[in-house]
Amino acid sequence: MAKKFYITTPIYYASGNLHIGHLYSSTLAWVVRNFKKMQGFDALMLTGSDEHGHKISRLAAQSDLDPQTFVDQNVEKFKILWQKFGIDYDYFLRTTSQSHKNFVKKIFNKMYENNDIFQGQYQGLYSVSDEEFLSQVQCIEKNNEFFHPVSGAKMELVEEKSYFFAISKFQKWLENYLDANPNFISDKKIANELRQNFFQKGLEDLSVSRKNLKWGINLEKFQDQTIYVWLDALFSYLSIFDDQINIDSPQSQNFWNQAEEIVHVVGKEIARFHCIYWPIFLKSLNFRLPSTILTHGWLITPEGKMSKSKGNVINPLELLDEFDAEIIKFYFVSQISAENDSIFDKKLLESLYNSFFVNTYGNLISRTIALVLKYFNNGLKFNIENLDWIDISFYEKILVSFDSFSENLSNFQLEKGFKLIIELAKNLNGYFDIKQLWNEKNLDKLGASLLLVLNGIYTISACLNCVMPKTVGKIIDFLGIKTTSFELITKLDKFDNIIFEKLEKPFFPRKKS
């Protein structure tokens, strides 16, 4: 039976259009899911929409729509975006689905039974746009007013009866858990910031319900309170398996418990909810914890952080007017480090396309096929005795590159992994030049060299298949191989007796400036 793997994107807030940062998050999760599938895992990916909260009801009213119609329209936009970019998913969870609402109510009741949720009086500051309660200490104060430390939104003073989750009683447990599992939070900077900003000040109990909020999961048995958005949204990752899960028997067999790894991809602005609240919520119910919270930085423009006021918010769909979706996704995973904020610039994207796809990978395919067609109309035949020491060293380089690529992607270091593949393509072009294959008169040696390059092209393509399967499928089909798999990388005679056809046009035409 195949090993199981589960990865999620954030559950995107259905308040409007998604931007390029959301596309980046989903691309990371999607590429990792694809990589795990190619490794033979039963790998599943969940995305979805967080559809409750005061902000949604306000925006719906401004649009003269009821909240359900408002979120329905935005969810369709989400799905169109994923379809346009070729990002398929195994699950799409909507927090307005009845199954999710029923599951979250059961969760709330169980937490209450466990004495982890209690009734109290909430008085504090609330950000409507962030759907977040904060203390004065956590906010930024300007002219006797308080603002959210991340979004900059003005905080509103709220006073009402509320139910609280006893976060504080789990602090010592969570600190010990993070010490014992240093890779739980992928980015050490994020982990250190959480310790300094929250653990050292002491975790505060969290308000998990609202009295006057109508658009959400209503708790009829709790004085008509409505569940606060983060308790609602975070359990989307688990409620998708509601038909497999027994809340009273949290260790029973289901995909969540059977998965070798569970990974949540999140932007750094919501890291706190996933790295503090989520593991505590799960611990309170004795559910298994995820393996890794894979955090990533912001995508910014040359003008700085994207914002409507600056007019520099990038609409992902508009990029498709100039670039293929798979090229954009490859840029995300090969040029952007998840651990830092990174600049997204169309000029950099175009430079990557021309330097790698046109001049390196595409050129390698074209020049190799041209020589095969010139001298080997009846195909090639692998013979290890025709290899010299340069050939053997380059075969080793191909295999080592693939092993390093696999290791990096297994550790969610996507940028490092794909940069190795870019470097491998450069090295194979260098091999072509070192051996001056166009001048080689010994056909046995030439054939051996061309097979080496073809095997290198296959290795590059198999790795790229994780992020651009449509393009790679065309290339592999042109090369006469029926499947794209990691297992075939070490099968060095896979190109034996294949009759190649002329490449009528390059796979990657040069873009005109």
C-alpha positions, 0 to 999 in steps of 0.5 A: 500500500502506498504511503500517504501524504497530505498538504494544504494551502491556506483557506483563502478568505472569500472577501474579494479577488485573489492576488499573486501572493495567493497564487504563490502559496497554492503553487508551493503546495501543488508542486510538493503534492506533485513531487510526492505523487511522482515518488509514489505517495498517495498524496492529497492536496486541500484548498478552500475558502474561509467564508464567515465573519463580520468583514464578509457580511459588511462587504456583502451589504455594500454590494447589495448581496446576501452573504451567501451569494457574495461568497458564492461569487468569490468562490467561483473566481477562486476556482477559475483562477486555479483552473486557468493556472492548471492547479488541480486539487483533491479537495476544495473545502468551503466553511459554509458547507453543512458538513464543515459547520456540523464538524466544528460544532462538535469540536466546540462542544468537545472543547467545552466538555474538556474545560478548554473553553469557558465563558467570560467577558471580552473587552478589547480591540478587534480588527474587522479586516483581519478578523482578529482580537488583540490586546493593547500590548500587541497593537501599534499605538498612534495618537491614542488610537490602536492599529493592527501590527501587520495590516495596519488596520484600525482596531475597534473597541469591543465589549461583550460576553464571549467564550474563550479558549484556555490558550494559556494553560497549553503554553508550557506544553507548546514550548516543550513541543517546539523545542523537541520538534525544531522542524515543526515551523519551517522558518527559524526566523518565524519561530524566533519571532513567535517566541519573542513576541508571544511566548515571552510576554505570555500567551493570552486566552483567546476569544473564540465566539462573538455575540453580535455576529450573525454570519458564521457558525451559530451555537444555539446551545451557547446563548446564540454565540457565533464561532470566531473565525479562526476556530472555524477556519483552521478545522477546515484541514480536518473537517474534510475527513469528517466521515472518517473521524470520530472525535471521541476516538481521535487516534482511530484510522483515517487519512489524517492519522495515516499520513506520513507527513501533514504539511500546511503552507501559509504566508508569514502573516498567518503563521501565528494562528497555525504555529500557536493556536492550531497545535493547541486546538489539536492537542486539546482534543488529542488529535495528531499534530501536523508535521510541518508549518511551511511558512513563506514570505511576501511577494513584493514589487519593486515599489514595495509591498503590494497595496491598493493605495499604491496601485501595485497589486498584481492580478495573476490573470493579467500575467497570462496575457504575456506568459504561459501559466507553467512558466509563471509557476516555475518562476515561483518555485525556482527564483523565490526563497520561501524564507524571505520576502521576494520581489516579483517583477515581469522583467525578471520573469522574462529574463528567466524564460529567455535564459533558461527555457530558450537558451539553455533547456530548449537549446539543449533539446534542439541541438541534441535532436539535430545531431541525432537526426543527422547521424542516426536515422536508425536510432541509438543503442546504449553500450557502456563500453563506449563511455569515457571518463568524461561521460562517466563523470557527467552521468554521475553529475546527472544522478547526484543532481537528481538525488540533491533535487529530491532531498531539497524538495523532500525538505521543502527547499523548492528554490534550491532544488530547482536551481540544481536543475537549472544548473544541470541543464547548463552543465549538459550544454557545457558537456556538449561544448567540451566534447565538441560533439558537432566535430566527433567523427567516431559514431560510437562515441558520438552516439554514447554522448548523445544518449548521455545528453538525452538521459540528462534531458529526461532527468531535467524534464522529470523534475520539471514535471512537478511544476509544468506537466503540460509542457513536459508531457509534450517534450517527453512524447516528442522524445519517444518515451511514454511515461515521465517517472523518476524510476526511468531516470536510472534506466540508461537504455530507455532511448534505444532504437527510438526513431526521432522526428524533426523538431518543426518549431522550438518548444520555447520560442524567444520572446520579442521585447 
